[in-house]
Amino acid sequence: MRVSLFRKLFLCLFISSVLVAIGMGLLINSSFKEGFQRFINQEEILKVELLAEKLSAYYSEQYGWTRLVESPHVFASMLQQLGEIPPPRGRGHTGPNRVADSAKPAVPLDKPSSVFIPLGMRVNLVSLANEPLLGAPENLRSLPNDFRIEKVAVNYKGEQVGWITVIQSLSLSSALAESFLHSQTRNIIFITLATLVVSLVFASGLVGYLLKPLKALHRGAESVQQGDLDHYIHFRGNDEVTDVIHAFNHLVVNLKQQEQMREQWLSDISHELRTPLAVLRSELEALIDGIRQPEPRYIESLHHQVLNLTKLVEELRVLSIVDMAGSHAIVAEPLELCDLLIPCLERYEARLKQKQIVLHQPKEVCKPMMVDGEREKIEQVVSNLLENSYRYTDAGGHIWVSLELHEHQVVLVIEDSAPGVTDEALPRLFERLYRVDQSRNREHGGSGLGLAICKSIIEAHHGQIYAAHSEWGGVKMIVTFPRQG
């Protein structure tokens, strides 16, 4: 089953939102419950502190707390003023003794925490010796786990004379407080659900926004697949997806350029083959029709055209092999460029002398320079460059060959004297089947593939080749190889 990227991202965002919302709801509810109970306990402490101030007036330096203990209705009256003491239990009179009885808790502390126990029933007056004086001392002896005892000092003339202990619950026990808590819990649940709905809408919109460039990229890829190389994606942004879109646009531009180059390449090949084939056809038809006799000069002309065709086809074959295989077409081995260069130069010395061209090769710079490469391919590059200089250098000119050792590369330089090429033609020398006008053209027998083959071979060796103007008026070819290791 295919699950779309939209569903995957949407589910991830939505599930994350659900987990976050539920977690926040639980944490808020728990925190609110603890905080609310803490607030209630603090309010009770404030009331007990006021009670401690009032009780200090009933302390006697001579009798201590005796008079207050003998008058429990006074303590009970103070507890009633706290506002949480229930009315007297049972029937009968409402005299002092009845009021005193009201100071005793109606509900023991071992009842469930859901049962509310008024503050007045959780307050005790204790001496400095921790002896219960007034209140419900039995609650101090059987304190449940969810209750704690807080003490408030009673001072008389700046000296502590006793304690007021208040038993406080660690969990909500007031019916009103629990009702308020339940109301807040419902609100939290409602807010959580509302947050989930908003998250649902937001996640849907966010995923749609995030997938918008990917959908555009998908449409663009389909258009390119159908052959539309003019389809570009216009999208603004500054993230990784935008980088992919820019890379796609560059890819489309490169594909369009490659397609144009392929069409031009096929057109140029057709043109290059058509000319010698037309000559062959016309000469053969002349022989067949008896217009010409099969004389040696006509046969030599036919042979010359066949050799040109053979050379062109071979150069096309080499170029296609290097282009298709790239660096995989190279069987690399450690090579010493100086040892490889000298035999190539020696093979051209006789031809150069016939044309009165002087070859300059300073011996002192030809020192061991190791590179990784295929000997046959590099020899072909050197031969093509020397052949190029031989053909296009005027008689009586000069050719300079040198090797330079740099930190990370070895540089081979071959430059010649006049004639040169124009600034416009210089960067096009390595284009396939390109020939410059004037002196460097077809009359010298070149196919226009030699430098293109050199470029492909050098790039397959992870090197570079480029042309520049020579200070001697010709062309300067610069070839760089990575140093071994």
N, C-alpha and C positions, 0 to 999 in steps of 0.2 A: 504493500500500500504506500503510495507516494504522499508524503506530508509536505505541504508547501512551506517555504521559508517564512511566509507571513504567519502561518499557524504556529510554527515553532517559536518565533520571536514573541508573538502575542501571548502564547501560553507561558513562556518564561517570564515576561513582564507581569502578566496577570497573577500567576502563582506567587511571584515575589511580592506583589502588592498585597495579596491575600494574607500571606504569612506575616508581612510587616504590620498590616492593619490589625490582625488578630493578636499578634504579640504586643503591639502598643496598647490595644484595648485591655488585655489582661494586666499589663504593667500599670496602666493608668488606674484601673479598678482597684488593684492591690495597693498601689501607692495612696490612692484617695482614701481607701478604707483605713489604712494605718494612720494617715495624716489626720483624718477626721476624728478617730479615737484619741489621738494625741492632743488634738485641740480640746476635746471634751475634758480630758484629764487635766489639762492646764487650767481650764476654766474652774474646775473643782478645786485645784490648789489655790487659786486666787480667793475663792470663797472661804477655804479653810484658813488662809492667812488672815482674813478679816475676823474670823472666829477667834483666832489666837490673840488678836489685839483686844477683843472684848473680854476674853477669859482672864487676861492679865489683871483686870480690875478686881477680880474676885479672889486674888491670891493675897494671903496675909503673911507678913514676916514672922508672926508669932505662931499662927496655927496652920500655915501652909494652905493646902487645898481642903482642909477638914470641913470648913463651913460650906464649900461648894458641893462636896461629896454628900453632906448631910441634907442638902437641898437639891436633889436631882431634877426637880421641876424647872429650876433655873437653867440648867444645861439643856433640858428638853426644849425649853422655850427658845433658846438660842438656835437649836437645831431646826426648829420650825421656821425660823427666819431665813434658813438657807433655801426654803421654798420647795423642798423635795420630801419632807416628812409626810407620811400619809395620815389621814385622820385616825383617832383612837379606834382600836378594834373592839368588837363585842358590844354588849349593852351595858347599861348602868350609868353610874355617875361620871362626871368629867372633872373630878377633883384633882388635886395635886398628884395623888398616887397614880391616877389614870394617865395623867400627862407623862409622868415618869415612865410608865410602862410603854408609852409610845416611843420612847427612845430606844427600845429594843427592836431589833430587826424582825420584820414580819416574815421574811424569807431567808433561810440560811444560805450561806455562800456556796454550799455544795450542790445547789440547784443548777440546772443547765444555764449556760451563759445567755441564752435567749430570754431568760426571765430577768426583767429589770429590777435592780435593787437600788432604792433611793440613796442619795448621798448621806442623809442623816443616819441611816442604818449602817453606814460603813465608817463612821467617825468614832474614835476613842480618845479619851484623855489619859495620858500615860505619864507617870512620874519619871524623874531622872533615873530612878533605879529600874525602869522598864516595868513597873507594876501598874496594871490597868486600874484606873480610878473610876471612870465613867464611860458608858457606851456599851458595846457588845463584845466583851473580851473573849467569848467563845469563838468568835470568828477569827481572832488572831491565832488561835491554837489549831484550827483546821482550815488552812488557807489552800484553795484549789490551785492547780497549776497555771490557770489563765488569769490569776489575780496577783497583784503585787502590793506591797506596803510602802507608802510614801510618808515621810515625817516632816512636820512643820514645828519649829521651835516656838515655845511660849516664853517670853521674856518679861521680867519684872524689874524695873529700874536698871535696865541694861544688863541684867544677868538672867541666864536661862534657868527656868524653874520647872520646866516640863516639856512634854511633847504632845502634839496632836497627830495621831496616826490616821491616815485615810487609806482604805483598801480600794484600789482601783483595778478595773478590768482591763486586760490587754486586748480584748475583742469587744465589738459593739454589743451592748446589752440593752440599750434603750430602744423601746418600740418606735419612738419618734425618729431616733437616729437610724434605725434599720429601715424604716420607711423612706427616709431621705436617701439612704444609700441605695435602696432598690430603685428609687426614681432616677438617681444618677447613673446607675448601672444600665437602666433602660435607655437613657440618653446616650451613654457610651456605645451601646450596641447599635442604636440608630445611626450615630455618627460614623461608626465603623462600616455599617452597611452602605451608608451614603458615600463614604470614602471609596469603598470597593466599586460602586457604580461609576463614580468619577474616574477611578483608576481604569475601569473597563473601557470607558470612552477615550480616556487619554492614551491608554496603551494601543487602542485601535488606530487612533490618529498618528501616534508616534511611529508605530511600525509602518504604517502607510507612507509616512514622510521618509523614513529611513530606506524603505524599499523603492521609493520613486526613482532614484538614480540607477538602481540595479535593473528596474524594469526598462528604463531608457537604454541601458547598456545591452539588455537582452534583445530589444527591438533593433538596436544598431547592429548587433552581431548577426541577427537574421537577415537584415538588409545586405550586409557585406557578403554573407553566405550566398545570397541570391545574385551577387555581382554588382551591387550598387556601391561603388567606391567613392561616391560623393556624399555619403551619409556621415554627418558629424554630429556629435552629441554636445549640446550647449547646456552646461550646468555649472552653476557657481557654488563654490564651497572651498573649504580648506581642511579636508580630512582625507583619510586613506581611500575612501570610495571615489572622491574627486581625483585623486592621483591615478586610480585605475582608469577613470574616464579619460583623463588626459593621455594616459598611455595608449588607450584604445584609439583615440583620435590620431596620435602619432603613428600608430600601427596602420590605420587606414591611409594616412598620407604616404607612408612607406610602401604599402601595397599598391597604391595608385602609381607611385613613381616606378615601382618594379614592373607593373603592368605596362606602363608607357615605355620603359626601357626594353621590355621583352618584345613589344610590338616593333619598336625601332630596331632592335637586334635582329628580328626575323626579316624585317624589311632590308636591313643592311646586308644580311647574309644572302638574301635573294638577289640583291643587286650585285654583290661580289661574285656570286656564282653565275649570274646571267651573262656577264661580260665575257669571261673565258669560254663559256659554253657556246655563246653566239659566235665567237671567233672559230672555235672548233667546228661548229656546224657549217658555217659558211665555207671554210676551207675543205671540209670533207665533201660537201655538196659540189664544190668546184671540181674536185677530183673525180667524183662519181659522174658528173655531167660531161667530163672530158674537157672542161674549160682549162684546167691545169693538168699538167702531166705530173706523175709521181716522182718529182725530182727530189734530190736530197734536201735542198733548202726548204721545200714545203713540208717534208717529213720532219725536219728539225723544228720547224715552227709548231707543228702539231705536238711534237714531243715536249717542247717548251711550255705550251699551254697545259698539257697534262701534268707536267711537273708543278706548275703553279697551282693547279687544282689540288693536286696531292698534298702540297705544302699547306694550303689553306684548310683542307679537311683535317689534316693532322693537328694543326694549331687549334682548330675548333674542338677537336677531340680532347687535347690536353687541357684546354680552358674549361671544358665542361666537366672533366674529371676532377680538377682542382676545386671548381665551384661547388660541385655536389658533395664531395667528400670533405672539403675544407682541410683542417689539420689532420684528419684521419687519413688523408691521401699521402701524408708524409711519413716515411720510415726514418725516424730521427736516429742519429748516432753522433758521437763526439767528432767534431771536425775542426781542423786547423785551417782557418781561412787563408792564411798566407800560402800554405802549401797547395791549396786548391786554386788560388788566384794565379800563381806564376805559370802553370802549364797553359791556362787559358790565354794569358797574354802572349806566351811564346807562339801559340798557334796563329795569332793574328799579326805577328811581326812582319812576315813576308808580304802579306797583303797590304799592310800599312806602308811599307817601304815602296811598293809599286805605285801607291798614290802619293808618295812623298809626305806622308803624315808622320810626325815625330811623336813617339810614345814616351811619356814621362812617368817613371815609376821609381821614386826615391827608395833605395834599398834600405836606408837606415830606419825607416818607419815600418818596414815589413818584419815585424817580430811576432812571435807566437800569440795568436788570438783564438781562443777556443769558443765554439758555439755548438749548439745542438741542431742538427739539420740533416737533410738528405743530400748527399753529394751530387747526384745527377741533377736534381732540381736546382740547386744553387749554381752549378756550372751552367745550366740553361739560362738562368737569370744573368750571369756575368756575360755569357756569349751574346744574349739578346741586346744587352746594353752596349757592348763593344761593337756589335754589328750595326746598331743604330747610329753610334758615333762615326763608324767607318763610312756608312752610306751618306750621311748628311753633312760631314765636315768637308770643307773645300780642300782641294789638293794643295799641299804645302802647309796644311794646318797642324794643329797640335791636339793631343789627347793626354789628359792627366789622370792617373789612377793612384789612389791613396787609401790606406787603412788607418783608422783612428781607434784607440782603445780608451773607452770611458769607464766610469765606475760600474754601470749596470748594463752597458751595451757596447757593441762593436759597430763602427760606422764605416761603410764602404762608399767612397766618392769617386765618380767617373764624370769628368767634365771635358768639354771640347771647345774649340775655337769656332769662329763664325762659319756658317750663318746661325742665327738664333731664331727664336720664335717670339711672337707678340705676347703682351700681357694677357690678352683674352684667350690665346691658344694654350698658354702654359698649364693651367689647371685641367685642361681637357686631353692632355697627352695620353693619359691612361684609360681613356674611354675606348671601348671596343670599336674597331673599324674606323677610328678617327684618324684623319690625315690633315696635317696643316697645309696651307696653301704655299705657293711660291716654290722654294727650293726643296722643302721636305715634303714630297708628295709621291704619287704612284710611280713616277718615272724612275725612281730608284728601286722599284721592285718590292716595296713593303706592302704587307697586307693590312696593316693597321691593327694587328693583334699582338704584336711582340711585347709592347709595354703593358698591355692589359694582362697578358700571361705573367709577366714579371710581378705585377701588383698582386695577382691572385696567389702566386707561389710565396711571395714574401709575407703576405698576411696569413697564409697557412702556417708559416714559421713563427707567427706571433710577432712579426717585425713590421716595419713601415718603409714605404718608398715614396718619395716626392721629388718634384722637379723645381729648379730655380734657374735664374739667369746666371750664366757664367761671366766672371769678370773679363774673360778673354773673348767675349762676343757670342759664345755658343750657348749650350744648355748644360746645366749641372745636375746630375742625377745623384741623389743621396739615399742610401739604403742602410737601415739600422737593423741589427740582429740582437736579441737578448744574449747576454753573456752566459756561458755555461755555468750552472750552479747558482 
